[in-house]
């Protein structure tokens, strides 16, 4: 059961991550190049914020 849930979650992440470059490749490239120029601390804080938001969502609706 847990394995199925993890594979389903991974599949959804891959689908969602793939939509932007599939549908808007020029915008996606611009955003990736822009993100590459950000300071490391800003990237880490963004990653931390996303993890915390994900955890809150899981706790509230998971």
PDB file of N, CA, C and O in Angstrom:
ATOM      1  N   UNK A   1       0.826  -1.200   0.000  1.00  0.00           N
ATOM      2  CA  UNK A   1       0.000   0.000   0.000  1.00  0.00           C
ATOM      3  C   UNK A   1       0.864   1.255   0.000  1.00  0.00           C
ATOM      4  O   UNK A   1       0.623   2.171  -0.786  1.00  0.00           O
ATOM      5  N   UNK A   2       1.872   1.307   0.876  1.00  0.00           N
ATOM      6  CA  UNK A   2       2.750   2.474   0.949  1.00  0.00           C
ATOM      7  C   UNK A   2       3.533   2.638  -0.342  1.00  0.00           C
ATOM      8  O   UNK A   2       3.714   3.755  -0.826  1.00  0.00           O
ATOM      9  N   UNK A   3       3.998   1.523  -0.901  1.00  0.00           N
ATOM     10  CA  UNK A   3       4.756   1.587  -2.150  1.00  0.00           C
ATOM     11  C   UNK A   3       3.899   2.156  -3.264  1.00  0.00           C
ATOM     12  O   UNK A   3       4.371   2.982  -4.045  1.00  0.00           O
ATOM     13  N   UNK A   4       2.654   1.732  -3.350  1.00  0.00           N
ATOM     14  CA  UNK A   4       1.743   2.243  -4.369  1.00  0.00           C
ATOM     15  C   UNK A   4       1.513   3.738  -4.193  1.00  0.00           C
ATOM     16  O   UNK A   4       1.491   4.478  -5.176  1.00  0.00           O
ATOM     17  N   UNK A   5       1.344   4.189  -2.962  1.00  0.00           N
ATOM     18  CA  UNK A   5       1.131   5.614  -2.703  1.00  0.00           C
ATOM     19  C   UNK A   5       2.360   6.424  -3.090  1.00  0.00           C
ATOM     20  O   UNK A   5       2.232   7.504  -3.666  1.00  0.00           O
ATOM     21  N   UNK A   6       3.555   5.913  -2.778  1.00  0.00           N
ATOM     22  CA  UNK A   6       4.781   6.629  -3.128  1.00  0.00           C
ATOM     23  C   UNK A   6       4.976   6.703  -4.638  1.00  0.00           C
ATOM     24  O   UNK A   6       5.381   7.741  -5.163  1.00  0.00           O
ATOM     25  N   UNK A   7       4.694   5.623  -5.329  1.00  0.00           N
ATOM     26  CA  UNK A   7       4.828   5.621  -6.789  1.00  0.00           C
ATOM     27  C   UNK A   7       3.808   6.568  -7.407  1.00  0.00           C
ATOM     28  O   UNK A   7       4.124   7.280  -8.360  1.00  0.00           O
ATOM     29  N   UNK A   8       2.598   6.583  -6.879  1.00  0.00           N
ATOM     30  CA  UNK A   8       1.567   7.502  -7.362  1.00  0.00           C
ATOM     31  C   UNK A   8       1.989   8.944  -7.130  1.00  0.00           C
ATOM     32  O   UNK A   8       1.835   9.784  -8.017  1.00  0.00           O
ATOM     33  N   UNK A   9       2.521   9.241  -5.946  1.00  0.00           N
ATOM     34  CA  UNK A   9       2.980  10.595  -5.640  1.00  0.00           C
ATOM     35  C   UNK A   9       4.111  11.005  -6.574  1.00  0.00           C
ATOM     36  O   UNK A   9       4.115  12.126  -7.082  1.00  0.00           O
ATOM     37  N   UNK A  10       5.064  10.118  -6.806  1.00  0.00           N
ATOM     38  CA  UNK A  10       6.175  10.406  -7.710  1.00  0.00           C
ATOM     39  C   UNK A  10       5.668  10.639  -9.128  1.00  0.00           C
ATOM     40  O   UNK A  10       6.134  11.549  -9.814  1.00  0.00           O
ATOM     41  N   UNK A  11       4.720   9.825  -9.567  1.00  0.00           N
ATOM     42  CA  UNK A  11       4.154   9.986 -10.910  1.00  0.00           C
ATOM     43  C   UNK A  11       3.483  11.349 -11.054  1.00  0.00           C
ATOM     44  O   UNK A  11       3.641  12.010 -12.081  1.00  0.00           O
ATOM     45  N   UNK A  12       2.740  11.773 -10.043  1.00  0.00           N
ATOM     46  CA  UNK A  12       2.086  13.082 -10.095  1.00  0.00           C
ATOM     47  C   UNK A  12       3.105  14.217 -10.135  1.00  0.00           C
ATOM     48  O   UNK A  12       2.921  15.193 -10.862  1.00  0.00           O
ATOM     49  N   UNK A  13       4.169  14.093  -9.361  1.00  0.00           N
ATOM     50  CA  UNK A  13       5.226  15.115  -9.375  1.00  0.00           C
ATOM     51  C   UNK A  13       5.846  15.202 -10.762  1.00  0.00           C
ATOM     52  O   UNK A  13       6.043  16.300 -11.285  1.00  0.00           O
ATOM     53  N   UNK A  14       6.154  14.064 -11.360  1.00  0.00           N
ATOM     54  CA  UNK A  14       6.762  14.061 -12.691  1.00  0.00           C
ATOM     55  C   UNK A  14       5.828  14.656 -13.739  1.00  0.00           C
ATOM     56  O   UNK A  14       6.271  15.395 -14.618  1.00  0.00           O
ATOM     57  N   UNK A  15       4.553  14.342 -13.650  1.00  0.00           N
ATOM     58  CA  UNK A  15       3.579  14.902 -14.596  1.00  0.00           C
ATOM     59  C   UNK A  15       3.510  16.422 -14.442  1.00  0.00           C
ATOM     60  O   UNK A  15       3.576  17.157 -15.428  1.00  0.00           O
ATOM     61  N   UNK A  16       3.377  16.886 -13.201  1.00  0.00           N
ATOM     62  CA  UNK A  16       3.278  18.322 -12.972  1.00  0.00           C
ATOM     63  C   UNK A  16       4.563  19.052 -13.364  1.00  0.00           C
ATOM     64  O   UNK A  16       4.509  20.135 -13.945  1.00  0.00           O
ATOM     65  N   UNK A  17       5.719  18.460 -13.047  1.00  0.00           N
ATOM     66  CA  UNK A  17       6.997  19.077 -13.403  1.00  0.00           C
ATOM     67  C   UNK A  17       7.190  19.117 -14.924  1.00  0.00           C
ATOM     68  O   UNK A  17       7.835  20.028 -15.442  1.00  0.00           O
ATOM     69  N   UNK A  18       6.644  18.153 -15.624  1.00  0.00           N
ATOM     70  CA  UNK A  18       6.822  18.090 -17.068  1.00  0.00           C
ATOM     71  C   UNK A  18       5.878  18.974 -17.862  1.00  0.00           C
ATOM     72  O   UNK A  18       6.128  19.253 -19.035  1.00  0.00           O
ATOM     73  N   UNK A  19       4.795  19.419 -17.237  1.00  0.00           N
ATOM     74  CA  UNK A  19       3.815  20.219 -17.978  1.00  0.00           C
ATOM     75  C   UNK A  19       4.370  21.561 -18.444  1.00  0.00           C
ATOM     76  O   UNK A  19       4.138  21.962 -19.585  1.00  0.00           O
ATOM     77  N   UNK A  20       5.097  22.254 -17.581  1.00  0.00           N
ATOM     78  CA  UNK A  20       5.587  23.587 -17.943  1.00  0.00           C
ATOM     79  C   UNK A  20       6.549  23.550 -19.137  1.00  0.00           C
ATOM     80  O   UNK A  20       6.344  24.300 -20.091  1.00  0.00           O
ATOM     81  N   UNK A  21       7.598  22.703 -19.124  1.00  0.00           N
ATOM     82  CA  UNK A  21       8.461  22.673 -20.299  1.00  0.00           C
ATOM     83  C   UNK A  21       7.773  22.124 -21.551  1.00  0.00           C
ATOM     84  O   UNK A  21       8.152  22.467 -22.671  1.00  0.00           O
ATOM     85  N   UNK A  22       6.766  21.274 -21.361  1.00  0.00           N
ATOM     86  CA  UNK A  22       6.034  20.747 -22.506  1.00  0.00           C
ATOM     87  C   UNK A  22       5.187  21.831 -23.167  1.00  0.00           C
ATOM     88  O   UNK A  22       5.194  21.984 -24.388  1.00  0.00           O
ATOM     89  N   UNK A  23       4.456  22.581 -22.339  1.00  0.00           N
ATOM     90  CA  UNK A  23       3.512  23.560 -22.870  1.00  0.00           C
ATOM     91  C   UNK A  23       4.131  24.925 -23.143  1.00  0.00           C
ATOM     92  O   UNK A  23       3.726  25.616 -24.077  1.00  0.00           O
ATOM     93  N   UNK A  24       5.115  25.317 -22.328  1.00  0.00           N
ATOM     94  CA  UNK A  24       5.717  26.651 -22.449  1.00  0.00           C
ATOM     95  C   UNK A  24       7.240  26.552 -22.366  1.00  0.00           C
ATOM     96  O   UNK A  24       7.828  27.017 -21.390  1.00  0.00           O
ATOM     97  N   UNK A  25       7.890  25.959 -23.367  1.00  0.00           N
ATOM     98  CA  UNK A  25       9.334  25.714 -23.267  1.00  0.00           C
ATOM     99  C   UNK A  25      10.173  26.993 -23.168  1.00  0.00           C
ATOM    100  O   UNK A  25      11.166  27.009 -22.442  1.00  0.00           O
ATOM    101  N   UNK A  26       9.810  28.039 -23.861  1.00  0.00           N
ATOM    102  CA  UNK A  26      10.590  29.279 -23.791  1.00  0.00           C
ATOM    103  C   UNK A  26      10.486  29.923 -22.421  1.00  0.00           C
ATOM    104  O   UNK A  26      11.489  30.389 -21.880  1.00  0.00           O
ATOM    105  N   UNK A  27       9.292  29.956 -21.851  1.00  0.00           N
ATOM    106  CA  UNK A  27       9.098  30.503 -20.511  1.00  0.00           C
ATOM    107  C   UNK A  27       9.858  29.669 -19.483  1.00  0.00           C
ATOM    108  O   UNK A  27      10.497  30.216 -18.584  1.00  0.00           O
ATOM    109  N   UNK A  28       9.789  28.357 -19.615  1.00  0.00           N
ATOM    110  CA  UNK A  28      10.463  27.466 -18.684  1.00  0.00           C
ATOM    111  C   UNK A  28      11.973  27.691 -18.723  1.00  0.00           C
ATOM    112  O   UNK A  28      12.620  27.757 -17.678  1.00  0.00           O
ATOM    113  N   UNK A  29      12.531  27.808 -19.923  1.00  0.00           N
ATOM    114  CA  UNK A  29      13.976  28.041 -20.068  1.00  0.00           C
ATOM    115  C   UNK A  29      14.375  29.358 -19.407  1.00  0.00           C
ATOM    116  O   UNK A  29      15.390  29.434 -18.716  1.00  0.00           O
ATOM    117  N   UNK A  30      13.563  30.395 -19.628  1.00  0.00           N
ATOM    118  CA  UNK A  30      13.847  31.699 -19.026  1.00  0.00           C
ATOM    119  C   UNK A  30      13.830  31.620 -17.501  1.00  0.00           C
ATOM    120  O   UNK A  30      14.681  32.211 -16.837  1.00  0.00           O
ATOM    121  N   UNK A  31      12.872  30.897 -16.953  1.00  0.00           N
ATOM    122  CA  UNK A  31      12.757  30.761 -15.503  1.00  0.00           C
ATOM    123  C   UNK A  31      13.929  29.952 -14.922  1.00  0.00           C
ATOM    124  O   UNK A  31      14.438  30.281 -13.850  1.00  0.00           O
ATOM    125  N   UNK A  32      14.352  28.905 -15.622  1.00  0.00           N
ATOM    126  CA  UNK A  32      15.481  28.099 -15.158  1.00  0.00           C
ATOM    127  C   UNK A  32      16.764  28.923 -15.170  1.00  0.00           C
ATOM    128  O   UNK A  32      17.546  28.870 -14.220  1.00  0.00           O
ATOM    129  N   UNK A  33      16.982  29.674 -16.225  1.00  0.00           N
ATOM    130  CA  UNK A  33      18.170  30.531 -16.300  1.00  0.00           C
ATOM    131  C   UNK A  33      18.140  31.600 -15.218  1.00  0.00           C
ATOM    132  O   UNK A  33      19.173  31.936 -14.638  1.00  0.00           O
ATOM    133  N   UNK A  34      16.955  32.131 -14.949  1.00  0.00           N
ATOM    134  CA  UNK A  34      16.803  33.129 -13.900  1.00  0.00           C
ATOM    135  C   UNK A  34      17.089  32.515 -12.530  1.00  0.00           C
ATOM    136  O   UNK A  34      17.763  33.133 -11.706  1.00  0.00           O
ATOM    137  N   UNK A  35      16.589  31.323 -12.281  1.00  0.00           N
ATOM    138  CA  UNK A  35      16.816  30.647 -11.003  1.00  0.00           C
ATOM    139  C   UNK A  35      18.293  30.326 -10.805  1.00  0.00           C
ATOM    140  O   UNK A  35      18.786  30.346  -9.677  1.00  0.00           O
ATOM    141  N   UNK A  36      18.996  30.032 -11.887  1.00  0.00           N
ATOM    142  CA  UNK A  36      20.422  29.704 -11.796  1.00  0.00           C
ATOM    143  C   UNK A  36      21.240  30.908 -11.322  1.00  0.00           C
ATOM    144  O   UNK A  36      22.349  30.741 -10.815  1.00  0.00           O
ATOM    145  N   UNK A  37      20.706  32.103 -11.483  1.00  0.00           N
ATOM    146  CA  UNK A  37      21.430  33.308 -11.085  1.00  0.00           C
ATOM    147  C   UNK A  37      21.156  33.719  -9.637  1.00  0.00           C
ATOM    148  O   UNK A  37      21.813  34.623  -9.121  1.00  0.00           O
ATOM    149  N   UNK A  38      20.202  33.073  -8.980  1.00  0.00           N
ATOM    150  CA  UNK A  38      19.849  33.438  -7.609  1.00  0.00           C
ATOM    151  C   UNK A  38      20.945  33.009  -6.639  1.00  0.00           C
ATOM    152  O   UNK A  38      21.630  32.013  -6.869  1.00  0.00           O
ATOM    153  N   UNK A  39      21.105  33.762  -5.561  1.00  0.00           N
ATOM    154  CA  UNK A  39      22.060  33.336  -4.531  1.00  0.00           C
ATOM    155  C   UNK A  39      21.618  32.007  -3.902  1.00  0.00           C
ATOM    156  O   UNK A  39      20.426  31.706  -3.836  1.00  0.00           O
ATOM    157  N   UNK A  40      22.588  31.231  -3.449  1.00  0.00           N
ATOM    158  CA  UNK A  40      22.316  29.914  -2.869  1.00  0.00           C
ATOM    159  C   UNK A  40      21.333  30.017  -1.703  1.00  0.00           C
ATOM    160  O   UNK A  40      20.433  29.186  -1.579  1.00  0.00           O
ATOM    161  N   UNK A  41      21.495  31.016  -0.859  1.00  0.00           N
ATOM    162  CA  UNK A  41      20.618  31.137   0.312  1.00  0.00           C
ATOM    163  C   UNK A  41      19.163  31.333  -0.110  1.00  0.00           C
ATOM    164  O   UNK A  41      18.253  30.824   0.544  1.00  0.00           O
ATOM    165  N   UNK A  42      18.943  32.066  -1.193  1.00  0.00           N
ATOM    166  CA  UNK A  42      17.584  32.277  -1.676  1.00  0.00           C
ATOM    167  C   UNK A  42      16.993  30.981  -2.225  1.00  0.00           C
ATOM    168  O   UNK A  42      15.809  30.704  -2.030  1.00  0.00           O
ATOM    169  N   UNK A  43      17.812  30.191  -2.907  1.00  0.00           N
ATOM    170  CA  UNK A  43      17.349  28.888  -3.394  1.00  0.00           C
ATOM    171  C   UNK A  43      17.002  27.965  -2.225  1.00  0.00           C
ATOM    172  O   UNK A  43      15.989  27.267  -2.257  1.00  0.00           O
ATOM    173  N   UNK A  44      17.852  27.966  -1.191  1.00  0.00           N
ATOM    174  CA  UNK A  44      17.592  27.124  -0.020  1.00  0.00           C
ATOM    175  C   UNK A  44      16.317  27.551   0.703  1.00  0.00           C
ATOM    176  O   UNK A  44      15.526  26.706   1.125  1.00  0.00           O
ATOM    177  N   UNK A  45      16.119  28.851   0.844  1.00  0.00           N
ATOM    178  CA  UNK A  45      14.922  29.341   1.530  1.00  0.00           C
ATOM    179  C   UNK A  45      13.662  29.019   0.723  1.00  0.00           C
ATOM    180  O   UNK A  45      12.617  28.705   1.293  1.00  0.00           O
ATOM    181  N   UNK A  46      13.764  29.097  -0.582  1.00  0.00           N
ATOM    182  CA  UNK A  46      12.634  28.725  -1.436  1.00  0.00           C
ATOM    183  C   UNK A  46      12.329  27.240  -1.275  1.00  0.00           C
ATOM    184  O   UNK A  46      11.170  26.848  -1.147  1.00  0.00           O
ATOM    185  N   UNK A  47      13.379  26.417  -1.283  1.00  0.00           N
ATOM    186  CA  UNK A  47      13.194  24.980  -1.077  1.00  0.00           C
ATOM    187  C   UNK A  47      12.585  24.678   0.282  1.00  0.00           C
ATOM    188  O   UNK A  47      11.692  23.838   0.393  1.00  0.00           O
ATOM    189  N   UNK A  48      13.063  25.358   1.314  1.00  0.00           N
ATOM    190  CA  UNK A  48      12.521  25.165   2.657  1.00  0.00           C
ATOM    191  C   UNK A  48      11.048  25.550   2.712  1.00  0.00           C
ATOM    192  O   UNK A  48      10.238  24.831   3.297  1.00  0.00           O
ATOM    193  N   UNK A  49      10.700  26.680   2.105  1.00  0.00           N
ATOM    194  CA  UNK A  49       9.305  27.121   2.097  1.00  0.00           C
ATOM    195  C   UNK A  49       8.418  26.101   1.393  1.00  0.00           C
ATOM    196  O   UNK A  49       7.317  25.814   1.862  1.00  0.00           O
ATOM    197  N   UNK A  50       8.880  25.555   0.282  1.00  0.00           N
ATOM    198  CA  UNK A  50       8.088  24.563  -0.451  1.00  0.00           C
ATOM    199  C   UNK A  50       7.912  23.283   0.365  1.00  0.00           C
ATOM    200  O   UNK A  50       6.829  22.697   0.378  1.00  0.00           O
ATOM    201  N   UNK A  51       8.967  22.853   1.039  1.00  0.00           N
ATOM    202  CA  UNK A  51       8.871  21.650   1.878  1.00  0.00           C
ATOM    203  C   UNK A  51       7.877  21.891   3.007  1.00  0.00           C
ATOM    204  O   UNK A  51       7.036  21.035   3.281  1.00  0.00           O
ATOM    205  N   UNK A  52       7.961  23.037   3.661  1.00  0.00           N
ATOM    206  CA  UNK A  52       7.048  23.335   4.762  1.00  0.00           C
ATOM    207  C   UNK A  52       5.592  23.417   4.296  1.00  0.00           C
ATOM    208  O   UNK A  52       4.691  22.922   4.973  1.00  0.00           O
ATOM    209  N   UNK A  53       5.370  24.035   3.155  1.00  0.00           N
ATOM    210  CA  UNK A  53       4.011  24.099   2.600  1.00  0.00           C
ATOM    211  C   UNK A  53       3.499  22.685   2.308  1.00  0.00           C
ATOM    212  O   UNK A  53       2.350  22.365   2.612  1.00  0.00           O
ATOM    213  N   UNK A  54       4.341  21.853   1.726  1.00  0.00           N
ATOM    214  CA  UNK A  54       3.958  20.470   1.457  1.00  0.00           C
ATOM    215  C   UNK A  54       3.628  19.702   2.716  1.00  0.00           C
ATOM    216  O   UNK A  54       2.654  18.950   2.751  1.00  0.00           O
ATOM    217  N   UNK A  55       4.436  19.885   3.760  1.00  0.00           N
ATOM    218  CA  UNK A  55       4.172  19.206   5.026  1.00  0.00           C
ATOM    219  C   UNK A  55       2.854  19.664   5.647  1.00  0.00           C
ATOM    220  O   UNK A  55       2.085  18.849   6.157  1.00  0.00           O
ATOM    221  N   UNK A  56       2.599  20.961   5.602  1.00  0.00           N
ATOM    222  CA  UNK A  56       1.335  21.479   6.142  1.00  0.00           C
ATOM    223  C   UNK A  56       0.143  20.909   5.388  1.00  0.00           C
ATOM    224  O   UNK A  56      -0.852  20.506   5.991  1.00  0.00           O
ATOM    225  N   UNK A  57       0.254  20.879   4.066  1.00  0.00           N
ATOM    226  CA  UNK A  57      -0.827  20.305   3.250  1.00  0.00           C
ATOM    227  C   UNK A  57      -1.054  18.837   3.602  1.00  0.00           C
ATOM    228  O   UNK A  57      -2.196  18.395   3.732  1.00  0.00           O
ATOM    229  N   UNK A  58       0.029  18.088   3.756  1.00  0.00           N
ATOM    230  CA  UNK A  58      -0.111  16.677   4.127  1.00  0.00           C
ATOM    231  C   UNK A  58      -0.756  16.517   5.492  1.00  0.00           C
ATOM    232  O   UNK A  58      -1.603  15.644   5.682  1.00  0.00           O
ATOM    233  N   UNK A  59      -0.362  17.350   6.438  1.00  0.00           N
ATOM    234  CA  UNK A  59      -0.930  17.251   7.781  1.00  0.00           C
ATOM    235  C   UNK A  59      -2.407  17.628   7.809  1.00  0.00           C
ATOM    236  O   UNK A  59      -3.193  17.021   8.537  1.00  0.00           O
ATOM    237  N   UNK A  60      -2.781  18.622   7.025  1.00  0.00           N
ATOM    238  CA  UNK A  60      -4.166  19.091   7.041  1.00  0.00           C
ATOM    239  C   UNK A  60      -5.096  18.195   6.208  1.00  0.00           C
ATOM    240  O   UNK A  60      -6.228  17.930   6.612  1.00  0.00           O
ATOM    241  N   UNK A  61      -4.621  17.737   5.062  1.00  0.00           N
ATOM    242  CA  UNK A  61      -5.515  17.002   4.160  1.00  0.00           C
ATOM    243  C   UNK A  61      -5.033  15.600   3.835  1.00  0.00           C
ATOM    244  O   UNK A  61      -5.686  14.897   3.063  1.00  0.00           O
ATOM    245  N   UNK A  62      -3.929  15.175   4.392  1.00  0.00           N
ATOM    246  CA  UNK A  62      -3.349  13.869   4.031  1.00  0.00           C
ATOM    247  C   UNK A  62      -3.900  12.722   4.793  1.00  0.00           C
ATOM    248  O   UNK A  62      -3.489  11.582   4.575  1.00  0.00           O
TER     249      UNK A  62
END
